[in-house]
């Protein structure tokens, strides 16, 4: 791993992703919270206000799989 990549981790790393084909920007805080906005100033204000308004993304458990017993004598 290069030093440049190592700099991209830590408690002060914020990311802004652009959704291609739209004007939508997605801000990702170092805490894992995400926020969408078309206004870059509003997005940076939200990012830099950490932890105000930030909650980590909800972890949705995978759906339960209904397993039927297999009859080996068929």
MDAnalysis code that builds the backbone (N, CA, C; Angstrom):
import MDAnalysis as mda
import numpy as np

u = mda.Universe.empty(222, n_residues=74, atom_resindex=np.repeat(np.arange(74), 3), trajectory=True)
u.add_TopologyAttr("name", ["N", "CA", "C"] * 74)
u.add_TopologyAttr("resid", np.arange(1, 75))
u.add_TopologyAttr("resname", ["UNK", "UNK", "UNK", "UNK", "UNK", "UNK", "UNK", "UNK", "UNK", "UNK", "UNK", "UNK", "UNK", "UNK", "UNK", "UNK", "UNK", "UNK", "UNK", "UNK", "UNK", "UNK", "UNK", "UNK", "UNK", "UNK", "UNK", "UNK", "UNK", "UNK", "UNK", "UNK", "UNK", "UNK", "UNK", "UNK", "UNK", "UNK", "UNK", "UNK", "UNK", "UNK", "UNK", "UNK", "UNK", "UNK", "UNK", "UNK", "UNK", "UNK", "UNK", "UNK", "UNK", "UNK", "UNK", "UNK", "UNK", "UNK", "UNK", "UNK", "UNK", "UNK", "UNK", "UNK", "UNK", "UNK", "UNK", "UNK", "UNK", "UNK", "UNK", "UNK", "UNK", "UNK"])
u.atoms.positions = np.array([
    [0.846, -1.175, 0.000],
    [0.000, 0.000, 0.000],
    [0.893, 1.241, 0.000],
    [0.550, 2.200, -0.822],
    [1.354, 3.420, -0.893],
    [0.957, 4.377, 0.230],
    [1.811, 5.349, 0.500],
    [1.511, 6.350, 1.528],
    [0.285, 7.172, 1.148],
    [0.100, 7.394, -0.136],
    [-1.037, 8.196, -0.573],
    [-2.359, 7.515, -0.198],
    [-2.444, 6.216, -0.366],
    [-3.650, 5.488, 0.000],
    [-3.840, 5.513, 1.515],
    [-2.769, 5.369, 2.268],
    [-2.861, 5.363, 3.725],
    [-3.420, 6.685, 4.251],
    [-3.200, 7.788, 3.560],
    [-3.701, 9.093, 3.978],
    [-5.225, 9.152, 3.876],
    [-5.816, 8.297, 3.069],
    [-7.256, 8.338, 2.853],
    [-8.067, 7.640, 3.942],
    [-7.442, 7.317, 5.052],
    [-8.143, 6.679, 6.160],
    [-8.023, 7.548, 7.394],
    [-8.983, 7.429, 8.283],
    [-8.885, 8.143, 9.548],
    [-10.143, 8.887, 9.907],
    [-10.072, 9.611, 11.024],
    [-11.229, 10.312, 11.555],
    [-11.498, 11.658, 10.898],
    [-10.737, 12.031, 9.908],
    [-10.955, 13.314, 9.250],
    [-11.083, 13.154, 7.740],
    [-11.516, 11.969, 7.290],
    [-11.649, 11.721, 5.858],
    [-13.113, 11.842, 5.475],
    [-13.390, 12.722, 4.543],
    [-14.737, 12.923, 4.011],
    [-14.671, 12.629, 2.523],
    [-15.721, 12.040, 2.000],
    [-15.754, 11.723, 0.575],
    [-17.006, 12.335, -0.042],
    [-16.874, 12.794, -1.265],
    [-18.011, 13.287, -2.029],
    [-18.004, 12.540, -3.355],
    [-19.106, 11.859, -3.621],
    [-19.253, 11.106, -4.861],
    [-20.316, 11.781, -5.712],
    [-20.076, 11.823, -6.993],
    [-21.039, 12.363, -7.938],
    [-21.784, 11.205, -8.573],
    [-23.111, 11.319, -8.647],
    [-23.919, 10.313, -9.314],
    [-23.962, 10.656, -10.804],
    [-23.265, 9.898, -11.659],
    [-23.217, 10.204, -13.092],
    [-24.613, 10.343, -13.696],
    [-24.740, 11.319, -14.565],
    [-26.001, 11.574, -15.240],
    [-26.984, 12.400, -14.429],
    [-26.571, 12.845, -13.243],
    [-27.440, 13.657, -12.384],
    [-26.629, 14.823, -11.824],
    [-27.312, 15.678, -11.092],
    [-26.634, 16.744, -10.352],
    [-26.469, 16.356, -8.887],
    [-26.719, 15.100, -8.560],
    [-26.710, 14.633, -7.183],
    [-25.306, 14.292, -6.707],
    [-24.965, 14.812, -5.541],
    [-23.708, 14.498, -4.864],
    [-24.042, 13.706, -3.613],
    [-23.200, 12.737, -3.291],
    [-23.382, 11.937, -2.077],
    [-22.162, 12.165, -1.199],
    [-22.384, 12.717, -0.016],
    [-21.309, 12.933, 0.942],
    [-21.244, 11.757, 1.895],
    [-20.030, 11.274, 2.159],
    [-19.827, 10.169, 3.086],
    [-18.868, 10.651, 4.168],
    [-19.360, 10.660, 5.394],
    [-18.557, 11.091, 6.537],
    [-17.659, 9.956, 7.005],
    [-16.621, 10.280, 7.742],
    [-15.721, 9.256, 8.279],
    [-16.441, 8.320, 9.234],
    [-17.604, 8.734, 9.774],
    [-18.371, 7.874, 10.686],
    [-19.253, 6.888, 9.930],
    [-19.337, 7.044, 8.611],
    [-20.140, 6.139, 7.803],
    [-21.483, 6.710, 7.390],
    [-21.879, 7.853, 7.958],
    [-23.145, 8.474, 7.588],
    [-23.059, 9.016, 6.169],
    [-24.200, 8.993, 5.460],
    [-24.263, 9.493, 4.090],
    [-25.372, 10.525, 3.974],
    [-25.182, 11.466, 3.044],
    [-26.164, 12.524, 2.815],
    [-26.124, 12.898, 1.341],
    [-27.304, 13.049, 0.724],
    [-27.400, 13.426, -0.688],
    [-27.763, 14.896, -0.805],
    [-27.200, 15.561, -1.808],
    [-27.545, 16.953, -2.057],
    [-27.106, 17.344, -3.463],
    [-27.825, 18.291, -4.055],
    [-27.400, 18.865, -5.327],
    [-26.524, 20.090, -5.092],
    [-26.495, 20.584, -3.864],
    [-25.748, 21.792, -3.515],
    [-24.450, 21.405, -2.797],
    [-23.292, 21.628, -3.438],
    [-22.031, 21.240, -2.800],
    [-21.755, 21.972, -1.493],
    [-22.184, 23.220, -1.369],
    [-21.951, 23.971, -0.129],
    [-22.760, 23.348, 1.006],
    [-24.028, 23.021, 0.735],
    [-24.872, 22.390, 1.750],
    [-24.296, 21.046, 2.154],
    [-23.757, 20.301, 1.189],
    [-23.178, 18.990, 1.477],
    [-21.950, 19.122, 2.363],
    [-21.061, 20.070, 2.053],
    [-19.867, 20.262, 2.882],
    [-20.230, 20.790, 4.267],
    [-21.246, 21.641, 4.354],
    [-21.700, 22.097, 5.678],
    [-22.149, 20.905, 6.511],
    [-22.882, 19.972, 5.893],
    [-23.337, 18.777, 6.608],
    [-22.145, 17.914, 7.022],
    [-21.209, 17.697, 6.111],
    [-20.042, 16.871, 6.428],
    [-19.247, 17.451, 7.596],
    [-19.007, 18.749, 7.563],
    [-18.169, 19.381, 8.582],
    [-18.895, 19.606, 9.901],
    [-20.213, 19.373, 9.935],
    [-20.982, 19.522, 11.172],
    [-20.943, 18.259, 12.025],
    [-20.167, 17.260, 11.630],
    [-20.106, 15.995, 12.366],
    [-19.923, 16.254, 13.858],
    [-20.658, 15.609, 14.723],
    [-21.624, 14.518, 14.531],
    [-23.064, 14.983, 14.387],
    [-23.296, 16.288, 14.336],
    [-24.655, 16.803, 14.260],
    [-25.346, 16.344, 12.977],
    [-26.447, 15.635, 13.127],
    [-27.194, 15.151, 11.964],
    [-26.633, 13.884, 11.354],
    [-25.635, 13.295, 11.974],
    [-25.006, 12.105, 11.419],
    [-25.428, 10.875, 12.213],
    [-25.767, 9.856, 11.488],
    [-26.037, 8.541, 12.082],
    [-25.474, 7.519, 11.116],
    [-24.783, 6.518, 11.625],
    [-24.236, 5.510, 10.711],
    [-25.353, 4.864, 9.907],
    [-25.055, 4.416, 8.692],
    [-26.102, 3.781, 7.886],
    [-26.652, 2.552, 8.604],
    [-27.948, 2.374, 8.482],
    [-28.591, 1.223, 9.114],
    [-28.127, -0.063, 8.442],
    [-27.843, -1.047, 9.261],
    [-27.450, -2.348, 8.741],
    [-28.719, -3.187, 8.635],
    [-29.056, -3.548, 7.422],
    [-30.251, -4.345, 7.186],
    [-29.835, -5.805, 7.111],
    [-30.372, -6.639, 8.027],
    [-29.987, -8.050, 7.981],
    [-30.548, -8.714, 6.729],
    [-29.845, -9.693, 6.211],
    [-30.355, -10.383, 5.022],
    [-31.648, -11.117, 5.360],
    [-32.526, -11.278, 4.374],
    [-33.788, -11.971, 4.654],
    [-33.534, -13.425, 5.042],
    [-34.394, -13.925, 5.908],
    [-34.276, -15.318, 6.333],
    [-34.594, -16.232, 5.157],
    [-33.862, -17.302, 5.049],
    [-34.078, -18.254, 3.971],
    [-34.931, -19.392, 4.520],
    [-36.048, -19.637, 3.858],
    [-36.929, -20.726, 4.267],
    [-36.423, -22.007, 3.611],
    [-35.808, -22.841, 4.399],
    [-35.234, -24.080, 3.860],
    [-36.184, -25.241, 4.135],
    [-36.536, -25.926, 3.078],
    [-37.364, -27.125, 3.188],
    [-36.466, -28.346, 3.273],
    [-36.809, -29.296, 4.131],
    [-35.975, -30.504, 4.205],
    [-36.018, -31.267, 2.879],
    [-34.892, -31.800, 2.515],
    [-34.779, -32.564, 1.265],
    [-35.025, -34.022, 1.596],
    [-35.948, -34.642, 0.873],
    [-36.256, -36.062, 1.073],
    [-35.290, -36.874, 0.235],
    [-34.396, -37.582, 0.893],
    [-33.364, -38.344, 0.187],
    [-33.915, -39.620, -0.434],
    [-35.154, -39.993, -0.140],
    [-35.709, -41.249, -0.638],
    [-36.595, -41.062, -1.854],
    [-36.491, -39.971, -2.556],
    [-37.352, -39.721, -3.715],
    [-36.790, -40.350, -4.945],
])
